[in-house]
Amino acid sequence: MVCEKKLIDEVACWLKVFDDGSVDRTWNGRPEAEFIAKPVHPHEHFIDGVAVLDVKISTETNLSLRIYKPERNLDDEKKIPVILHFHGGGFCISEPEWYFYYQFYTRIVRTARSICVSVKMRRAPEHRLPAAIDDCFSALLWLRDVARGKVSSDQPWLEVEADFKRVFLMGDSSGGNLVHEVAARTGTEELDPMRLAGGIPIHPGFVRAERSRSELENKSDSAFLTLEMVDKLLAYALPLGSTKDHPITCPMGPEAPPLAGLNLPPFLLVVAENDLIRDTQLEYYQAMKKAGKDIELMMNPGMAHCFYLNKIATDMDPRTALQTDRLLQTITDFIKRH
């Protein structure tokens, strides 16, 4: 007799969890928006000025990376910066090859004249935290080994063109939490000849057990983040027995290591005015400033969580398009200055 597995939980249109422990991350929202969660295959030839390569760096954890390289301009420097990117999704969903990342990070590398390396990390609920942090940190150490000549990628993109003295961590949503965590770990690590030049958490998933005012007001209309997603995804992702006051989700809280004691690079914190978790992001900013850290703040007025990943809005809404352009330029300026 064959027993069919039963659906025990569903998180918005992004995740289904079954009683046998399996999950389904197939898009379950509006059909016209399904394309944003479809994978884009790698292409080593240039399309719209960008080539894309997938590289596996660990057979033990099946860890792989997606590398975006811009077609070189005559006025480019011989070596260009590296952005190590951590995708969002509440540590449970999303992949680097999904179209909404592809469309934005191809723009990033063209605008910022940088190579982007995006980590295909393990996700919860199959792999609770700190698995994703371990994978992202491993990716950084792999870059260090490439810089040292200990390993090589399938194509010599990094060896030939990467400026390992200018490596930046960048992450969206929960990926912004990973920027903080990886930067904090790196502060005690010998990276030479590589240098961590900066961190760019974009709309990081910083929360606490007690609802913030922006959560209670709940003015966001973003499909990328709802109160249900905050609660359910973090319940699946955080270590068992943890609350949202855990240091991974509340690095400015009393359970976290003191920020003043962390050896962090310069940070650019990006916040959207209508983000559901705006207030706790700003709490992080104030705590970092109080701890004497080098941190800049960019605010996108009238925008919601991860607005720039919504290709429909960036194409159809002039305000979203304008704020996406502002975001790209601010990131580019930060990278150029560091």
ZAMARGU-4260 file (C-alpha; in steps of 0.2 Angstrom, whole numbers, plus 5000, padded with zeros to 4 digits):
<rodrens>
0) 5000/5000/5000 | 5007/5017/4995 | 5004/5031/5007 | 5003/5048/4999 | 5013/5062/5008
5) 5002/5075/5016 | 5004/5094/5015 | 5007/5101/5033 | 5011/5119/5030 | 5012/5132/5016
10) 5021/5149/5016 | 5013/5161/5004 | 5016/5156/4986 | 5034/5151/4989 | 5035/5135/5000
15) 5026/5119/5004 | 5031/5107/5018 | 5025/5089/5019 | 5024/5077/5033 | 5039/5066/5027
20) 5050/5081/5028 | 5051/5085/5010 | 5047/5102/5003 | 5041/5110/4986 | 5048/5127/4981
25) 5038/5128/4965 | 5030/5145/4962 | 5012/5144/4967 | 5007/5163/4964 | 5000/5172/4950
30) 5004/5163/4933 | 5009/5180/4925 | 5023/5182/4938 | 5029/5164/4938 | 5044/5169/4926
35) 5053/5178/4940 | 5056/5161/4949 | 5061/5152/4934 | 5080/5147/4932 | 5091/5155/4919
40) 5104/5143/4912 | 5122/5149/4912 | 5130/5156/4896 | 5148/5158/4894 | 5145/5169/4879
45) 5140/5187/4882 | 5122/5191/4882 | 5118/5210/4885 | 5136/5212/4890 | 5137/5198/4904
50) 5143/5180/4904 | 5137/5168/4917 | 5146/5152/4923 | 5141/5139/4937 | 5156/5131/4947
55) 5155/5118/4960 | 5167/5120/4974 | 5163/5106/4986 | 5157/5089/4983 | 5155/5086/5002
60) 5141/5099/5004 | 5137/5101/4985 | 5141/5119/4986 | 5141/5128/4970 | 5143/5146/4964
65) 5136/5156/4950 | 5148/5169/4943 | 5143/5184/4933 | 5157/5193/4922 | 5154/5209/4913
70) 5161/5211/4895 | 5176/5222/4897 | 5176/5240/4892 | 5191/5249/4885 | 5192/5260/4900
75) 5190/5246/4913 | 5204/5243/4925 | 5215/5228/4922 | 5208/5220/4938 | 5190/5223/4943
80) 5181/5221/4961 | 5173/5205/4966 | 5155/5205/4974 | 5151/5189/4984 | 5133/5188/4984
85) 5121/5180/4996 | 5103/5178/4990 | 5088/5180/5001 | 5072/5170/5004 | 5071/5169/5023
90) 5085/5155/5023 | 5072/5144/5015 | 5068/5148/4997 | 5076/5156/4982 | 5091/5152/4971
95) 5105/5162/4963 | 5099/5156/4945 | 5081/5162/4947 | 5077/5176/4935 | 5074/5190/4947
100) 5092/5188/4953 | 5098/5186/4936 | 5090/5202/4929 | 5097/5212/4944 | 5114/5205/4946
105) 5118/5206/4927 | 5114/5225/4929 | 5125/5226/4945 | 5140/5219/4936 | 5138/5230/4921
110) 5135/5246/4931 | 5148/5243/4945 | 5161/5235/4933 | 5163/5220/4945 | 5163/5201/4945
115) 5148/5194/4955 | 5150/5177/4963 | 5133/5171/4970 | 5132/5157/4982 | 5120/5142/4980
120) 5119/5139/4999 | 5110/5125/5008 | 5092/5130/5014 | 5080/5127/5028 | 5070/5117/5033
125) 5081/5103/5027 | 5097/5112/5033 | 5094/5124/5048 | 5106/5138/5052 | 5120/5140/5053
130) 5122/5129/5037 | 5119/5144/5026 | 5132/5154/5035 | 5145/5140/5034 | 5142/5139/5015
135) 5144/5158/5012 | 5160/5158/5023 | 5166/5143/5014 | 5163/5152/4997 | 5174/5167/5004
140) 5188/5155/5009 | 5187/5147/4992 | 5190/5165/4984 | 5205/5167/4996 | 5212/5150/4990
145) 5209/5156/4972 | 5219/5172/4976 | 5233/5162/4983 | 5234/5150/4968 | 5229/5135/4978
150) 5213/5131/4968 | 5207/5136/4951 | 5189/5139/4943 | 5183/5130/4928 | 5187/5146/4918
155) 5201/5158/4923 | 5189/5173/4925 | 5193/5176/4943 | 5212/5172/4941 | 5214/5184/4926
160) 5202/5198/4930 | 5197/5198/4949 | 5205/5211/4960 | 5205/5201/4976 | 5210/5217/4986
165) 5193/5223/4983 | 5180/5210/4988 | 5163/5215/4994 | 5150/5205/5003 | 5132/5209/4997
170) 5115/5201/5001 | 5097/5204/4999 | 5084/5201/5014 | 5091/5186/5024 | 5106/5187/5013
175) 5109/5204/5022 | 5110/5194/5038 | 5123/5183/5030 | 5133/5198/5026 | 5135/5203/5044
180) 5138/5185/5050 | 5151/5181/5037 | 5160/5198/5039 | 5160/5195/5058 | 5168/5178/5056
185) 5181/5185/5043 | 5187/5198/5056 | 5197/5184/5065 | 5203/5176/5049 | 5219/5178/5039
190) 5214/5183/5021 | 5230/5188/5013 | 5232/5192/4999 | 5213/5195/4998 | 5205/5210/5007
195) 5187/5212/5012 | 5184/5229/5007 | 5165/5231/5012 | 5148/5224/5016 | 5132/5229/5008
200) 5116/5222/5017 | 5101/5226/5006 | 5085/5226/5016 | 5092/5213/5029 | 5081/5202/5039
205) 5084/5209/5055 | 5070/5207/5067 | 5067/5203/5086 | 5054/5193/5096 | 5044/5208/5100
210) 5036/5216/5085 | 5043/5232/5079 | 5031/5247/5075 | 5034/5245/5056 | 5028/5226/5058
215) 5013/5231/5068 | 5008/5245/5056 | 5011/5232/5041 | 5010/5245/5027 | 5020/5234/5015
220) 5011/5227/5000 | 5026/5217/4994 | 5025/5199/4989 | 5043/5197/4994 | 5039/5199/5013
225) 5024/5197/5024 | 5022/5194/5042 | 5017/5176/5039 | 5034/5174/5029 | 5044/5182/5043
230) 5036/5171/5056 | 5036/5154/5047 | 5052/5155/5037 | 5062/5160/5052 | 5054/5146/5063
235) 5060/5134/5050 | 5077/5142/5048 | 5083/5146/5066 | 5091/5133/5077 | 5079/5123/5086
240) 5073/5132/5102 | 5078/5149/5096 | 5067/5165/5095 | 5069/5179/5083 | 5081/5187/5097
245) 5094/5175/5090 | 5110/5184/5085 | 5108/5179/5067 | 5092/5188/5066 | 5095/5201/5079
250) 5114/5205/5079 | 5110/5222/5088 | 5101/5213/5102 | 5107/5208/5120 | 5110/5189/5114
255) 5122/5194/5101 | 5141/5198/5103 | 5144/5216/5106 | 5146/5225/5089 | 5160/5236/5096
260) 5171/5220/5098 | 5168/5215/5079 | 5181/5218/5066 | 5170/5224/5052 | 5174/5232/5035
265) 5164/5248/5030 | 5146/5244/5027 | 5132/5252/5016 | 5115/5248/5023 | 5101/5249/5011
270) 5083/5252/5018 | 5067/5254/5009 | 5055/5266/5017 | 5040/5254/5016 | 5049/5239/5021
275) 5039/5228/5034 | 5055/5227/5045 | 5062/5244/5042 | 5062/5249/5060 | 5073/5234/5066
280) 5085/5238/5051 | 5086/5256/5057 | 5089/5249/5075 | 5104/5239/5068 | 5111/5255/5059
285) 5110/5265/5075 | 5118/5251/5085 | 5132/5250/5073 | 5135/5269/5073 | 5135/5269/5092
290) 5148/5255/5092 | 5159/5266/5081 | 5157/5256/5065 | 5159/5263/5048 | 5142/5262/5041
295) 5132/5272/5028 | 5113/5272/5026 | 5104/5273/5009 | 5085/5275/5010 | 5073/5272/4995
300) 5057/5282/4998 | 5041/5274/4994 | 5048/5257/4991 | 5045/5240/4999 | 5055/5225/5003
305) 5067/5220/4988 | 5057/5231/4976 | 5071/5230/4963 | 5069/5212/4961 | 5051/5214/4954
310) 5055/5215/4936 | 5036/5219/4932 | 5037/5234/4943 | 5054/5240/4937 | 5048/5239/4919
315) 5030/5246/4922 | 5032/5259/4936 | 5043/5274/4934 | 5045/5277/4952 | 5052/5259/4955
320) 5063/5261/4940 | 5070/5277/4946 | 5073/5270/4964 | 5081/5254/4956 | 5093/5266/4946
325) 5097/5275/4962 | 5101/5259/4971 | 5113/5253/4957 | 5122/5270/4957 | 5124/5271/4976
330) 5131/5253/4976 | 5143/5257/4962 | 5149/5273/4971 | 5152/5263/4987 | 5162/5250/4978
335) 5172/5264/4968 | 5176/5273/4985 | 5182/5257/4993
</rodrens>
